[in-house]
Amino acid sequence: MQVILCEDLDNLGEMGQIVAVRSGYARNYLIPRGMAVVANSGSARQLEHQMRIIKVREEKRRAEQQKVAKQLSKVTVEIKVRAGEGERIFGSVTSGHIAEKLAEAGHEISRKAILLEEPIKSLGIFTVPVKLPGSVEAQVKVWVTAIKDETPAESEDGNDS
């Protein structure tokens, strides 16, 4: 079935593009959600009008996401972990940990939007890309620091029994 996309879809195509998809996928998913319309001559004129409206809406959303990206690029997240010798940490820092710290800072970002190629396994400063809707990408600085062991001094009572 030929459909015209009303928005950019990963692995399918860009807004305004005519693509061939399976009938069930178009009828049950794309068309009801307003992501696509059937490609025929009658819908082409209607789609031109909708595309203008959609482009204006997408530009507004992209501008908002650009603002969010600027705010995120100023954010520095500090994650304290237990570390051993050679600045190796016990366990790893994942996108879930980074998403939690961003939420604490007031930025609700899905862990799936944080593009970590592999979990962080050492101490240091890392720049982590965050993919926002509308093909906008931000960079967040993540500081992975060691937890200082604050073991209390040996008790001076002498009562070890």
C-alpha positions in Angstrom: 0.0 0.0 0.0 1.3 3.5 -0.9 1.1 6.1 1.8 2.4 9.6 2.2 4.2 10.2 5.5 2.9 13.1 7.7 6.0 13.1 9.9 9.6 11.9 9.9 9.7 8.2 10.9 12.9 6.3 11.7 13.6 3.4 9.3 10.7 4.4 7.1 11.2 7.9 5.6 10.8 11.6 5.9 7.7 13.8 6.0 6.0 14.2 2.6 7.7 11.1 1.1 5.6 8.4 -0.6 6.5 5.0 0.7 5.2 1.4 0.2 4.2 -0.3 3.5 2.2 -3.4 4.3 -1.6 -2.8 4.3 -2.1 -3.8 8.0 0.7 -1.6 9.2 -0.8 1.4 7.3 -4.4 0.8 8.3 -3.8 -0.2 11.9 -0.9 1.9 13.0 0.2 4.8 10.6 -3.1 6.2 9.5 -5.0 6.1 12.8 -2.1 7.9 14.6 -2.0 10.6 11.8 1.5 9.6 10.8 0.5 8.9 7.2 -2.4 9.2 4.7 -3.2 7.0 1.8 -1.5 8.1 -1.4 -4.1 8.8 -4.1 -5.0 11.8 -6.3 -7.7 13.1 -4.1 -5.7 12.9 -0.9 -2.7 14.6 -2.7 -4.4 18.1 -2.7 -5.7 17.6 0.8 -2.2 16.5 1.9 -0.6 19.6 0.5 -2.7 21.7 2.9 -2.0 19.4 5.8 1.7 19.4 5.0 1.9 23.1 5.3 0.2 22.9 8.7 2.4 20.1 9.8 5.6 21.9 8.8 4.6 24.9 10.8 3.9 22.7 13.8 7.2 20.8 13.3 9.2 24.1 13.1 7.7 25.2 16.4 8.5 21.9 18.0 12.0 21.9 16.6 12.5 25.5 18.0 11.3 24.3 21.5 13.7 21.3 21.3 16.6 23.6 20.3 15.9 25.5 23.5 15.9 22.3 25.5 19.1 21.2 23.9 20.8 24.5 24.8 19.7 24.0 28.4 20.9 20.4 28.5 24.3 21.4 27.0 24.8 23.6 30.1 23.9 20.7 32.5 26.6 18.8 34.2 25.6 15.6 36.0 27.8 14.1 38.8 27.5 10.5 39.5 29.3 9.1 42.6 30.3 5.5 42.5 32.6 3.1 44.4 35.9 2.8 42.7 38.9 0.5 43.0 42.5 0.9 41.9 43.3 2.4 38.5 40.1 4.5 38.4 38.1 1.4 37.6 34.6 1.5 39.1 32.6 -1.4 40.6 29.7 -2.0 38.1 29.0 0.6 35.5 27.2 3.9 34.9 24.3 3.3 32.4 21.8 5.5 30.6 19.3 4.8 33.4 21.6 6.3 36.0 22.1 9.4 33.8 18.4 9.7 33.2 17.8 9.6 37.0 20.3 12.4 37.6 18.8 14.5 34.8 15.4 14.0 36.4 16.8 15.2 39.7 18.1 18.3 37.9 14.6 18.9 36.5 15.0 17.5 33.0 12.7 14.6 32.2 14.6 12.6 29.6 13.9 9.0 28.7 16.8 6.6 29.2 16.3 5.5 25.6 17.0 9.0 24.4 20.5 8.9 26.0 22.8 7.5 23.4 25.5 5.7 25.4 27.4 3.3 23.1 28.5 1.3 26.1 28.2 1.7 29.8 30.8 3.9 31.5 33.3 1.8 33.5 35.9 4.3 34.6 36.1 7.6 36.5 36.3 10.8 34.5 34.4 13.4 32.5 32.3 12.1 29.6 30.2 13.9 27.0 27.1 11.9 26.4 24.7 12.6 23.4 21.0 12.9 24.1 18.6 12.6 21.2 15.5 14.8 21.4 12.4 14.6 19.2 12.7 16.4 15.9 16.2 15.2 15.1 17.7 17.5 17.7 20.7 16.3 19.6 22.2 17.7 22.8 25.4 17.0 24.7 25.4 16.4 28.4 28.6 16.3 30.5 28.7 13.4 33.0 31.3 13.5 35.8 31.9 10.0 37.3 33.6 10.5 40.6 34.6 8.1 43.4 32.8 8.0 46.7 35.2 9.0 49.4 35.5 6.3 52.0 34.6 7.9 55.3 35.4 5.1 57.7 35.3 6.2 61.3 38.5 5.9 63.3 39.0 2.8 65.3 37.1 3.0 68.5 39.3 4.0 71.4 37.1 2.3 74.1 39.1 -1.0 73.8 35.8 -2.9 74.3 36.1 -5.4 71.4 34.2 -8.1 73.3 
